[in-house]
Amino acid sequence: MCDAQNLPGIIEGFFQITTSLGIMGLVVIWQADSLVDMFTLDPEQKRGLKRHKRSAMKSAVILVVLGPLYTVAGPIMGLPLAECVNLVPW
């Protein structure tokens, strides 16, 4: 698998792009929810916005944690691409 011409680089680049877009998406969603929260008076809507912010944060954490987890656990589990692909987003 590691002998494939550009496959490891393509996979690493794709993971870095999706992680970056996910983090930027979190920032946009967080700011938009905060802005809407300032103009919302209904307590039920405020709770919904807080749930939405929480789910966005969970998604971003999953995006950031999955790459390093695969990089560490992949070789232990004997996954074929784990030896040649580094999915740490930084």
Secondary structure by P-SEA (a helix, b strand, c coil): ccccccaaaaaaaaaaaaaaaaaaaaaaaaaaaaaaaaacccaaaaaaaaaaaaaaaaaaaaaaaaaaaaaacccccccccccccccccc
